Amino acid sequence: MTIRRDVWDWLEEAKEEQATAMHLYEAGRYAHACFHAQQAAEKAFKALIIFHRKIVHRSHDLLELYSEVKDCLELDAEVVEGLAELSAYYTQARYPNAGLRRPSLEIGKAQAERALKIAKGVLNAVARMFS
């Protein structure tokens, strides 16, 4: 399947975000790993939205983005259930008092592992659509 350049760019950036999240996880930077995992899922969803020639709204809400493509994208139930949690890391993992007083101290390894797993589920499902 030939993929338009704009779709390809979003998908490749999603993969970069996932790789960055993994590096940060391995370095013990769990809050930042969660943020980049959120970004990986967001960019993967946006790649699929663009592929379907829909307007990409300036949203970081993964449930909202998923609602745009859920008719054509099959995600595992565990991934869908984790989208709200992953979505929250867009702000919670970066800013003090955005739900957590000190994200870098309060977000741990288990949370980062879950965030990475959810993001990987989204990214893999979207990538399969183009293989």
C-alpha positions in Angstrom: 0.0 0.0 0.0 1.3 3.4 -0.9 1.0 5.9 2.0 0.7 9.6 1.4 3.7 11.5 2.7 1.7 13.5 5.3 0.3 10.3 6.8 3.8 8.7 6.7 5.3 11.7 8.5 2.8 11.4 11.3 3.3 7.7 11.6 7.1 8.0 11.7 6.9 10.7 14.3 4.7 8.4 16.4 7.4 5.8 16.2 10.0 8.3 17.2 7.9 9.3 20.3 7.6 5.6 21.2 11.4 5.1 20.9 12.0 8.2 23.0 9.6 6.9 25.6 11.5 3.6 25.8 14.8 5.4 26.2 13.4 7.6 29.0 11.9 4.5 30.7 15.2 2.7 30.6 16.9 5.7 32.1 14.3 5.7 35.0 12.7 8.9 33.8 9.2 7.5 34.2 7.1 10.7 34.1 8.7 11.8 30.8 8.4 8.3 29.4 4.6 8.5 30.1 4.4 11.9 28.3 6.2 10.6 25.2 4.0 7.4 25.2 1.0 9.7 25.1 2.5 11.6 22.2 3.2 8.3 20.3 -0.5 7.3 20.6 -1.7 10.8 19.7 0.4 11.0 16.6 -0.6 7.5 15.5 -4.3 8.4 15.8 -3.7 11.6 13.9 -1.9 9.7 11.1 -5.0 7.6 10.7 -7.3 10.6 10.9 -5.3 12.3 8.1 -5.3 9.1 6.1 -9.1 9.2 6.1 -8.9 12.9 5.0 -10.6 14.1 8.1 -9.8 17.3 9.8 -7.3 16.9 12.7 -8.6 18.9 15.6 -6.1 20.4 18.0 -6.8 17.9 20.7 -4.6 15.8 22.9 -7.5 13.8 24.2 -6.8 10.2 23.1 -10.5 9.1 23.6 -11.6 12.0 21.4 -9.1 11.1 18.7 -10.0 7.4 18.9 -13.6 8.3 18.5 -12.7 9.7 15.0 -11.3 6.3 13.9 -12.8 3.6 16.0 -15.0 2.4 13.2 -12.0 1.4 11.1 -9.4 0.6 13.9 -9.5 -2.5 16.0 -7.9 -2.0 19.4 -7.6 -4.6 22.2 -10.1 -3.9 25.0 -7.2 -3.3 27.4 -5.8 -0.6 25.2 -9.1 1.2 24.8 -9.6 1.0 28.6 -6.2 2.6 29.1 -6.6 5.6 26.7 -8.0 7.9 29.4 -5.1 7.1 31.7 -2.6 7.6 29.0 -4.3 10.8 27.8 -3.9 12.4 31.3 -0.1 12.2 31.0 -0.2 15.0 28.4 -0.4 17.4 31.3 0.0 15.3 34.5 3.5 14.0 33.6 4.9 17.4 32.8 3.5 20.0 35.2 3.5 20.2 39.0 0.0 20.5 40.4 -1.7 19.3 37.2 -3.1 16.4 39.1 0.1 15.4 40.7 2.3 17.6 42.9 5.6 16.3 41.6 5.2 14.1 38.5 8.9 13.1 38.4 8.6 11.7 41.9 5.0 10.3 41.8 4.9 8.5 38.5 6.7 5.2 38.9 8.0 2.3 36.8 4.7 0.4 36.8 2.8 3.4 35.5 5.4 3.9 32.8 5.3 0.2 31.8 1.5 0.5 31.4 1.7 3.7 29.4 4.3 2.2 27.1 2.1 -0.9 26.6 -1.0 1.1 25.8 0.9 3.4 23.3 2.5 0.3 21.7 -1.0 -1.2 21.3 -2.2 1.9 19.5 0.9 2.3 17.3 0.9 -1.4 16.3 -2.8 -1.4 15.4 -2.4 1.8 13.3 0.8 0.5 11.6 -0.9 -2.8 10.7 -3.4 -0.9 8.7 -0.7 0.3 6.4 1.2 -3.0 6.0 
